[in-house]
Amino acid sequence: MTTILEAKQVTDLLDRDPKDAMMIPYSEYYPLQLATLKKRFNNLMPKIKVLNRAAVDKGISEINSEKDIVPLLFAHSTYKIYSETYISDNKWDKMNNWLSSLSTYDFTQVDVTGVKSIDGWLDCLDEAGFFVTHSSGTGGKPSFLPKAPEEFELFDKIIYHLGIAGYEIKKEEMGTIPVLMLLFKEGRTAMIRGLNKFATILAPEGQIHYAMPGIMSADRQRSQALTRKQLREGSISGLKKMKAKAMTGIGNKVLGKWMKNFIEDAVEKYRDQRIFFFGPEPLAAKLALTYLPKGYNNLFAPDSIISIGGGLKGAQLPPNHKEAICKFFGVRPENLLDGYGMTEKNPMPVNHKGKWILSPWEIPILLDEDTGEFIEMDPTSDKKYTGQYAFFDTTALSYWGGIITGDRVTIDWSNWEGKEYAGPTISVEGRITDLEGIDADKLSCSATFEDYFEEEGGLEEF
């Protein structure tokens, strides 16, 4: 086990016992965070085209604190700054070129001859040894993060830490708890890739169950997101609108059938047993609210772990939906856990006594929502600070881990009653655009990075 004195960078602490790592005082692991930040900048700045152009343009040649990287923080939309025509016109060589500008790896060597879909493109990247993840593309345009094998090695460790330190699963329980996933069995979202890995660690062989057969298609997700966007905006009408609504109705019927088979099979196999369940919050709520009136309640052992995440994605849920989920599964409220994650970062806060504690491998940064200025925080105080959240992901080895989110958060440095883990607490108030009713393009971002992409004279339209 790596000791704090032996560690050269903060990611070395992933080799420690998970709970022990979370108990290291911030004052001890911050120097490791800073050393890692400097190392990542020095290694990545010369190799990542977009980062290099931005750093040269802004005259930044060294990093001495997290404040120094604020001008280089990528907007949360940076990983989808590509022309829509690259996908619609099957210009996958251009997508490879675009992806290469965000990574230390050269994706242009990947053969994409004959590719006709996003899924086909991702197949080619997988076969070449890369593991690109994509977002759900709620607005109709997915992000693509150019992850490589070394990031997934660290991600595997993060998932293990999350299970031990966050879900309070004992080491000896690993490999003994059946897993129920209200997800597709396969897919390339960060959520599916990560959860599939965790499931193989947690469940006995043959006891991982998925609600939805097959693969979560990136093309299908994009198409559905575009249709929902058009319906919201009223940009389709007549027969197209009727067809879109009909397809939505068919999709809901298929989903309903899958959910029915899923829960009936789970109850038959694991009634009153301890299970681990994961499902996106809207789907978990739909499952509970659909089957509670049919007499399905208190189905599993009260110490089962029910994990919901992925965000609401615009879904409107009743105020009591979490209570309904607890009653449906039969778990204590403290066993219903949500999370704060996104495609753009590997680390996730650890659930601890009903709150989220930031892990040592995520460097928190707060910005003023109006000006984008860095907010100084005093880790030795008991103060709370609120602002637009940004972070540096220290586990990003081949791409830049500095990101500005669109979220308003509060970071609490106090040692509140019962707190055992040492990092700061983070609570998320919501998307700033939703809270303030403003357009995304009015949101404070450190820099606009479109100008730093160069491809045959610049990208086409966005």
N, C-alpha and C positions, 0 to 999 in steps of 0.2 A: 504494500500500500504506500502510495506517495505521500510523504509528509509535507507540511507547509514549507519547510526549509528546503526540501529537495525540489519542489516545484519551480520550474522556470517560466511557465506561463499558466494562466488560470485554468485552461482546459486540462492540465495535468491532474487537477483535483477530481476529474471524472473517474479516476482510478481509485478514489477513496470510497469508503463506505458511504452510501448516499446520505444517511442522516448525519453522519459525522461531518460530511462536506458542507451541509446546510447550517451547521452550528459554528463554523469558523467565523470569527468576528469580521465585520466588514473592514475594519482597520487593518486586518492581516491580509485579506484577499484583494483589497483595492490595488496595492502595488503590483500584484500579479496581473490584474485587469489592465492596468496602465502599460505594463511591459508587453502584454499580448497585443494591445492596441497599436503600440509603436511597431512591433514586429509585423503585424498584418499590413500596416500602411507601407512600411519599407519593402515588404515582399510583393505586395499587390500593385502599388502605384505604377511601377515601371511596366507591368505586364497587362493590366486591364486598360484597354484603349480609352473608354469613356472616363474612367477615373483619372487616368494620366492627363488627358486633355483638360479636364476640369481643374486639376491641381496646378498644372502649368499656367493655365489662364488666370487662376486666382493667386498665383505666387506662393503656393503652399508646398514646402519641400520637407518639412518635418512636423511631427506631432508630439506635443508635450503634455497634453491633457485632452479629455473628451471635448472640451470647449473648442479646441483647434479643429475638430473634424466637422463642426456644424456647417461650414460652407460646402462641405463635400458629402453631406448626407443626401442620399438619393430620395427623391419624392416617392411616396408609396406606389405611384403609378409608373415608375421608371421601367419596371420589368414587363411593361406592356406597351412600351414606346416602339411599336413596329407598325408598318403600314398594313391596313386591313387587306389590301390587294395581295399581299404576300400569301395570305391564306386562301382568299376567294379565287385567286388565279393560279394556285398551286406553285408559287415561287419559293419552294422549300430551300433552294440554294441560298436565297436571300435571307430566309429565316436563320439558316446556319450562320451566315455572315453576321447578321444582327446579334445572334446569341454569342458569337465569338468576341464581340466588342465588349461584352459584360463579364468575361471569364478569362482565366489564364490559359484555358484550353482552346485549341483550334478545332471548331466544329465543322469547318469548311471541308475537312477531309472525309466527312461522313457521306456516303453515297446515298442520294435521295432520288435517284432515277426512277421514274414511274410512280412516285408517291402522289396520292390523290386525296389525302385527308390528314388532319392533325394526328389522329391515332396512328396512321401509317408512318408519319414523320417521327413520332415518339418511339415507335417500334424500331426504326432505324437507329435512333440515338441509344436506345437500350442495348441493341445488338452490338453497338460500338463500345459499350462499357460505360456509358453515361446514364445518369438517373435524373433526368430533367423532371421537375414537378410543375404542376400548373394549378392555378386557382380555379374556383368555380365559375369565375367570370360573370358575376351577378348582373353586371351592366351590359353584358354581351361581348366583352372582350377579355379573355383570360390573360393572366400574367404567366410567364414562363421563367422559372428560376433554374439556371444552369448548374445544377449540383453534380458533383463527381463522387466517386467511391469513397474518398477520404472523409467527405462531409457525412456520408451515411454511416461510416464507422463511429463517428462521434455521436451522431443522432441515435444510434442503437444504445449507446451508453446513457444518453439523456433520457430515453424512454425507460430504461431500467431504473435510473435514479427517480424518475417521476413515480414509478410503481411503488418503490420502497418508501421514499420520503413523502410522497404526496398522497398516494392511495392507502398508505399504512398497511401494505402487504408485507408479510414477513418473508424473509429469504427462503425459509423452508416451505412456504406455501407456493412458491413459484413452481409451475408445472402441475398444479393440483386443482385449479379453479376453472370450471367451464366458462367459455366466453360466448356471448351472444352479441352479434353485430348487426345493427339496423342499417346496413350499408351493402353496397355491391362487394362481391368477393375480390374483385381486382379493380385496379385503377391507378392513376398516376398523380392524384392529388397528394399533397403532403400528409393530409389526414389519413388516407387509406394506406399509404406506404408505411407510415409510422405505426398505426394501429395494428396492421398485419404483423409487423415485427413483434410488437408487444404481446399480441395474442399467442404467437408461437412460444414465447417465453412463459406465459402465464398458464395456458391450458394444457391438460393432458392430451396426448395424441388422439386425434379424431373427435375432440370436443370443442371445436371452433365452428360456430354456426352463423351463417350469413342469411339475411332476409332476402337479398336480391341476387339472383344468379347472374353469372357472366361478368362483364367488365363495365365500369362506369366510363362511358365514351366521352372523350373531350369534345368531339364533334357534336354529339347529341346535347351535351351541356351548353355549348355555345349556341346551338340552334334554339334550344328552349329559352335561354336567357334573352336572345334577340327577340323572340316572339313575345315574351312577357314585357319587354321594354316597349315594343311597338304597341301592344295592347294598352299599356299605361299611358303612352303618349298620344294614343288615338291616331297613329300614323298608318294603320291598316283598317280597311272597312269592307263591307260587302261580303262576297264569297270568301275572301282571304280571312276575314275576321271570323266568319262562321266555321271555316275549316280549322283555324287555330284553336278556337274554343272546343270544337269537337275532339281534336287531338288531345287537348288538356284533359277533357272528360275521360277519354280512353285511357290516358296515362294514369289518372287517379284510380280507375277501376282495376288496372293491372297492379298498381301499388297496393291497393286494398287487399287484393287476392294474395299477394306476396306476404303482407303483414299478417293476414289471417293464418296462413300456413306456418309462418315463422313462429308466432306466439303459441299456437296449438302444439306444435312439435316441441317447443321449449318447455311448456308446462308438462307435457307427457314425460319428458326425459328428466327434468330437474325440479319438479315441484318441491317446495320447502327446502331446497338445497341452496348453498351459497353460490352465487354466480357473479360474473363481471359482465355488465351490459354497457355497450356504447351505442349512442344514436344521436344524430343532430337534434338539437332542442325542439324544433318544430315537429319533426317526425316522432320523437319520443312523446311529446304532448298529444299528438294525433292518435298514437297507439293507445295511450292511457284513456283519453277522453272518448275514444270509440268503444273500448272494451270494458270500462268500468260499469256502464249501464247494463252490460250483458252478464254481469256477475263475476267478472275477472278482477279479483283484488287479493292483496297479500299473497302473491304467487310464490315468492321465494324467501329464503332466510333473511331475517332483518339485518344481518351484517353483510349482505350482498352489496356490491359497489355498482352504483348507477352513474355513469359518466355521460354528461351531455355537453355538446360543444358545437363549434362551427358557426356560431352566430345565428341570429334570427332570419337573416337574408330577407328582411322586409316583411316577414310573417307577423300577423297580429294575433297574439295569443291571449286567452283570458287571464285575469290576474291570479287565479288560483291554480294555474296549470302545473306548477311545481308540486303543490300539495297533492294534486291528482296523480302525478307520476309516482310520488312516494307511496300513495295508497295502492296504486295498481301493482307495483312491484313488491310492496310490503316492507319497505326499508325505512330506517330512521332518517329524519331530515339531514343529519350530518353525513349520511352515506350517499346523498345526492350531490354530486360534484360537477361543477362546470370548469371551464378553463379559459385561458386567454392566449390564443395562438394565431398564427397566420402563415401563409405560404412563405413569406419573406424571412422567417427566422426559425431556427431549430429550437432554441431554449423556450421553455414554457414556465410560468410561475408554478410553484409547488403549493397545492392546497394544504393549508395548515390551520386547523381549528376554525374553519369557516372563512378563512381569508387567503389571499394569494401572497406568497413571499417570492420575490425575485431571486433567481439562482445566481451564483457567482459568475456564470459564463455569459450573462446578459448585462451589458453596461447601460444603465438607464440615463436618459437625457431628457430634460424638459425644456420646452420652448414657449415663449410668449405667443399666444394665439394670433395677436394682431400684428406684431412686428417680426416674429421669427427669431427674436433675440434669445440667447442662452440664459436660462434661469439658474442662478447659483443655488445649490442646496447644501445645507450643513448636515452631514451624516451624524455628527455628534449631538445634534439637538433632538428635541422631541417634536419638531415641527412637521407640518403637512404642507406639501407644495402641489399646486394644481396648474396644469398647462397642457399643451399639445405634446403627445408622447413621441419620443424618438429613442432609438437604441443602437447599440453596436453589438452584433452577434459575433462573439469571439470564436465560434466554431466554424465560421465561414472561412475556408482556406483557399478556395479557387475563385471566389467572387467577393464583391465588396459587401460587408455586413452592416454598413451604416445606413439606416432607413428612418425617414420621418413617416409616422402613421397619420391617419386622419382622426385619431381618437383623443378625447379629453380624458385625462387620468389624474388621480391624486396619488402622490407617493408619500408614505408615512414612515418616518424614521424612528418613531417612538417604540419603546419596549412595552407594548400593551400587555395587559394581564393574561397570563397563560402562554405568552409567546416563547417558543423554544428555539426557533430558527433565527439566524442572525441577520439575514438580509432585510431590506426595506419592504414594506407592504405596498402593493399596488392595487388600486380599485379603479374600475373603468366606468366613467359616467355615460359614455356613448360616443357616437360619431358626431364630430363638431358640426358637420353639415346638417345633420338631423336636429341637433340641439338648437342651432342658431337659425335654421331655415335659410342657409346660404348655398350658393353653387360651389361645387368642388374646386373650380378654378380660382375662387376667391380665398381658398384656404391657404394659410401661411406655409410656404415651403422654402427651404433654404436656397434652392437653386432650381432652375429649369434646365433639364439635361438634354432636351431635344437637340440643341445646337452642338452637342458633343458627340453625336452619332454622325459618322461620315460613311456614306455608302453611295458610290457613283454620283457624287455631288449632293448628297443629303438624302434623307428618307423621303418617300413620297408622302401623300397625305396621311394623317393619323386617324 
